């Protein structure tokens, strides 16, 4: 029987630095490399240094592992008893992690998009939300240094996620969160300039419908703000369907997932590079 096709999955992170001199994205990845961060429970992660693979494209790895806390007891699963770790006669080197998983990333420098494996060729997974948390921690001033640029990380949503929010029949609440991105980003410029000119890190816009059956009717300005937020931030909407059923949607809950069949182009690396070369990122309405 032929081997079942293995599927690779990728998410896209919008990494946005301000200010952003030439080479800043490679620089912040280099600063983050080999610094472990505790992103959830006993799970830790770090990245390797980016390596130039062709003009404008850099490759690296995201490494995830479980850290063993030697101050905590172990459990004898047969007897259901605690065992002090010192009684296990184990010598675990401090530089060894367990349950390791490795995911490729490729930085597309021209639009600061980072394409990350979320399902690798060993069928190991990491969620886009966890990935965003990891990179946000790695780009924090504690690791980057106080002189480093401000960096925001956003998970790019499904292409129709914003349309689905704005199409809620009776939209009762709309929350748009916009973070300060690159001044030369692809988003509508006027809205972003207001953040930069006022020295603001982010902006929240919340619309709540007036009492009555109609709901919100976002105008052109609000729609443009939502488009910006879907790429540099997030958008959430809540309301009811025509039949009265409640609905709540968020661009954060619907990350864009790019799937490739392993072997169509060759190695997992070939697939990852093809995704980074070919994927078009475009705001709704552009």
KOLVEXTI-434308 format. One line per 5 residues: number of its first residue (from 1); their letters; for each residue x, y, z of C-alpha. Coordinates in steps of 0.5 Angstrom, whole numbers. Layout:
<nodes>
NUM = a = X,Y,Z | ...
</nodes>
This chain:
<nodes>
1 = xxxxx = 0,0,0 | 3,7,-2 | 5,11,4 | 0,16,6 | 1,23,3
6 = xxxxx = 4,27,9 | 1,34,10 | 5,40,12 | 2,47,15 | 4,54,15
11 = xxxxx = 2,60,19 | 4,67,17 | 6,72,22 | 7,79,21 | 13,82,25
16 = xxxxx = 13,89,25 | 18,93,28 | 18,101,29 | 23,104,27 | 25,99,22
21 = xxxxx = 32,101,19 | 35,96,13 | 36,89,16 | 32,90,22 | 29,84,22
26 = xxxxx = 35,79,21 | 38,83,27 | 32,82,31 | 32,75,30 | 39,74,31
31 = xxxxx = 38,78,38 | 33,73,39 | 37,66,37 | 39,61,43 | 35,65,48
36 = xxxxx = 30,60,51 | 23,63,53 | 18,60,58 | 12,60,54 | 7,56,57
41 = xxxxx = 7,51,63 | 14,47,63 | 14,48,55 | 20,53,53 | 22,55,46
46 = xxxxx = 28,59,42 | 30,60,35 | 36,59,31 | 40,64,27 | 37,66,20
51 = xxxxx = 41,64,14 | 40,67,8 | 38,62,3 | 37,67,-3 | 36,75,-4
56 = xxxxx = 31,77,1 | 29,70,4 | 32,67,11 | 31,61,14 | 31,58,21
61 = xxxxx = 28,54,26 | 24,54,32 | 25,49,37 | 20,47,43 | 22,43,49
66 = xxxxx = 19,41,56 | 24,43,61 | 25,38,67 | 24,42,74 | 29,38,78
71 = xxxxx = 26,41,85 | 20,38,83 | 18,30,85 | 17,25,80 | 11,20,80
76 = xxxxx = 12,12,80 | 6,11,76 | 5,4,78 | 5,5,85 | 2,12,85
81 = xxxxx = 7,15,89 | 12,21,89 | 19,20,89 | 24,26,90 | 28,27,84
86 = xxxxx = 35,26,88 | 33,19,89 | 32,17,82 | 39,17,80 | 39,21,74
91 = xxxxx = 44,25,71 | 40,30,66 | 45,35,63 | 42,42,64 | 43,44,57
96 = xxxxx = 38,38,55 | 31,39,54 | 25,33,53 | 20,32,48 | 23,36,43
101 = xxxxx = 20,39,36 | 23,43,31 | 19,47,26 | 22,51,20 | 21,59,19
106 = xxxxx = 22,63,13 | 23,70,13 | 21,74,7 | 24,81,8 | 21,85,3
111 = xxxxx = 14,85,7 | 17,83,14 | 12,76,14 | 15,70,17 | 12,64,15
116 = xxxxx = 12,58,20 | 11,51,20 | 5,49,25 | 5,42,22 | 12,39,21
121 = xxxxx = 14,33,17 | 14,29,23 | 6,31,24 | 8,35,30 | 4,41,31
126 = xxxxx = 4,48,34 | -1,53,34 | -1,60,31 | -3,63,37 | 3,59,41
131 = xxxxx = 8,61,36 | 6,69,36 | 7,68,44 | 14,65,43 | 16,70,38
136 = xxxxx = 13,76,42 | 17,74,48 | 23,73,44 | 22,80,41 | 21,83,48
141 = xxxxx = 26,88,51 | 28,84,56 | 32,80,50 | 33,85,45 | 35,90,49
146 = xxxxx = 32,97,51 | 35,100,45 | 32,95,40 | 26,97,36 | 19,96,38
151 = xxxxx = 16,90,35 | 9,87,35 | 7,80,32 | 0,79,29 | -2,72,26
156 = xxxxx = -5,73,19 | -12,71,19 | -16,67,14 | -17,72,8 | -25,72,9
161 = xxxxx = -25,72,17 | -26,80,17 | -31,79,11 | -35,74,16 | -35,79,22
166 = xxxxx = -37,85,18 | -43,81,15 | -46,79,21 | -53,80,20 | -54,84,26
171 = xxxxx = -48,86,29 | -48,89,36 | -41,90,38 | -35,91,34 | -28,92,37
176 = xxxxx = -22,94,33 | -15,93,36 | -9,97,32 | -2,96,33 | 3,101,31
181 = xxxxx = 7,97,25 | 12,99,20 | 11,106,17 | 11,103,10 | 7,97,11
186 = xxxxx = 2,95,6 | -4,98,11 | -8,104,9 | -3,110,11 | -7,115,14
191 = xxxxx = -10,111,20 | -3,108,22 | 0,115,21 | -4,118,27 | -1,112,32
196 = xxxxx = 6,114,30 | 5,122,30 | 2,121,37 | 7,116,40 | 2,111,41
201 = xxxxx = 3,104,41 | -4,102,40 | -11,104,39 | -18,101,41 | -24,102,37
206 = xxxxx = -30,100,40 | -37,101,37 | -44,99,40 | -50,99,37 | -56,103,39
211 = xxxxx = -62,99,42 | -66,97,37 | -67,91,31 | -62,94,26 | -55,93,29
216 = xxxxx = -48,97,27 | -47,99,19 | -40,100,19 | -38,106,14 | -32,107,10
221 = xxxxx = -28,109,15 | -29,104,20 | -28,99,15 | -22,101,13 | -20,101,20
226 = xxxxx = -22,94,21 | -18,92,15 | -12,95,18 | -13,92,25 | -14,85,21
231 = xxxxx = -7,85,19 | -4,90,25 | -8,87,31 | -14,84,31 | -22,85,30
236 = xxxxx = -28,82,34 | -35,82,32 | -41,80,36 | -49,80,34 | -54,75,32
241 = xxxxx = -56,72,26 | -63,73,22 | -66,67,26 | -64,70,33 | -58,66,34
246 = xxxxx = -52,69,38 | -45,69,34 | -38,72,36 | -32,72,31 | -25,74,32
251 = xxxxx = -20,74,27 | -15,71,32 | -19,65,32 | -19,64,25 | -11,64,23
256 = xxxxx = -9,63,16 | -7,56,14 | -3,54,8 | -3,47,7 | 2,43,2
261 = xxxxx = 3,36,1 | 10,34,2 | 14,31,-4 | 10,35,-9 | 17,39,-10
266 = xxxxx = 22,35,-6 | 24,36,1 | 20,40,7 | 25,46,6 | 23,46,-1
271 = xxxxx = 16,46,0 | 17,52,6 | 21,56,1 | 15,55,-4 | 10,58,1
276 = xxxxx = 14,64,2 | 15,66,-5 | 8,65,-7 | 4,67,-2 | 0,74,-3
281 = xxxxx = -2,78,3 | -7,83,1 | -12,87,6 | -19,86,4 | -21,91,-1
286 = x = -14,93,-4
</nodes>
